Amino acid sequence: MSVRAMQPRTMRALALLALSALMTGVFIMRLVQLQVFQYNQWAQRSTKNHVSKRVLDMKRGNIYDRRGDELAISVDTYTVFLYTREVKSLSEAANALATVLPMSREEIIAKVGDRSGYIQIYKELEPNLAMKLQKLNIPGVNLESHYRRYYPQKSLASNLIGFTGAEQQGLEGLEKLFDKTLRGYPGLAVQEDISLSESGPARMRIITPPMGGSNINLTIDSFIQHVIESELAKLVEQYDPIDATAIVMDPHTGEILGMGCLPNYDLNNFGEAKPDTRRNRPATDFFEPGSCIKILAVASAIENGKADRNTRFYCRGFGEMPGRRIRCHGAHGLVDTDKAIAESCNAAMMQISQMIEPSMLYRTYKKFGFGDPTGAEVVAESNGIFRAPSKWSAFSPSSISIGQEMTVTGLQLVQAYSAIANGGNLIRPRLIKRITSQDSEIREDFEPEIVRRVISPEIARTLRRMLMGVVEGGTGKMAMLEDYTAGGKTSTAQKANPRGGYFNDKVVVSFMGMIPAMDPRIVLLVAVNEPKGDERTLFGGKVTAPAFARIADRVLKHLKVPPDRSLTPEAREEQLLKNNKITVKQEIIKLPNLISQAHASVASAAISASDTCELVPDLRGKSLKAAIQTINSRELKAIFEGNGVVIAQQPPPGRPLPNSRILRVKLSPDFIE
């Protein structure tokens, strides 16, 4: 009977035991599910609730000029956060923040609202205000460091440098072209809301530190850049053109010392600038070069043996070929090649174009780089337009010889003239001097790059003399400097009309040259697009030549280039001889005697009759000018051959003067530099 009585209790115990086992099993299964199968999911939720990741800004590399002056830098700014869990009184915190931040107490409270956690209160706080805020030690207020791009020189070289966007990415100019070099790599930090140590809540753990970008030193000189832009501003004020451009380049290294254009803009307020204002015109804009290209047509003729400095041309005031006539600046009459360049004679250029094969002219221009980008470190460089001879008309050679039917950029012109200046090498223009790390370790140093040889040193020297004649006695007189000799070429290029022909009232005027003339240290272009004013005075020699002279003078003195114009012509020639260690042969060269036998016999009779007869002066070793002065002082006449120094004469020195009083004088072909 007792067994029967205990059976219900046993059953209940067993039921309870089973239920407990079931609940325990369910709990264990749920625990396994949470701890094993759903661990990652719940761990992520926990991390999301208590830990947040932040990307740390990298410090973008700086851009300097060649002397280390800052052109683009990254300055410290701070973002203010409020951690609500540490704030004891929002009202008190807002009052304290309002004493430093440019925000009112009500604005701060409204920004927080009903939110909790880390709340951004203010962005891009200046460092001095951030220091004041830190000294207040407000509970729950955190500062996070960031960087903002700043341009200390504002608009200086703005079209070249460019700017960055809100995320520190380059958007224009060198900032865009070298974005990967300048940008660096961002870091990663973990912001934690829970206490991880006895010292209190952990603010931030840096997982990956940011890596700053590299610094770039440009070839640009800030002083030269300022000179360029200030002179362009004067041209813009005086002539109100569409735009104005200037480039200064070292012809021996290819380093661009200054490259500017107007209009420009303030890099710190780039959002207010129109896209057209931000364009780097010296590299992107192309135009018909006009007369400054004539020197290359002459180079082609000389190189191919079709003409030399003594070749003569006749100008009746226009150049003419079947079906076409091009007006000249005047009837120049009989001119040699030097005079044709000095007076910018279109008639002579047309005659030259008919002396050489179209393929010869094409090869010369291509060798000088036209039709191809220069390779300078610029964004969106234009090729210009230079068609192959197969696409030329019968008039094309004459047009191309005077700078029509082709377009060029300012950079291409400077590169071509640099080849004349440096002795015949086409050199790639450069804007980057070196790249360094944040701790000033040199990562890459850029060297001059010669693309190819285009003409011989002798031809280059001849061309420099012709260009010097343009300034000394031709259309470029207003480019003459007081302390330095200059060589260059004026240009007044009518703009092409899309409907055919050329506009009469729309021109691009320029002066392209080198200083000092025979030993150039810089090559300089000044160009103005559609200047306004009297059509009779809107010429390259009038508009741009004076600006060329002012820029060149200031640049050369800044570079401490010794003046050469203060020397007399004889002293300059003597200096060239000394610098290049030229020795003049002293022996007499046999020359054909211009004096007739009758005159010679009369001279002999005169010798026998008197021992005090007038003798032939010794001209050997004298420059052309010094020889002329001696001839004139003795009231003699002479026929000269060559342009350098006297190496022979007939009759020889010391002999009695012939009755004709005529001497034949042979000079060296040229000075060797």
Disulfide bonds with the S-S distance in Angstrom:
none
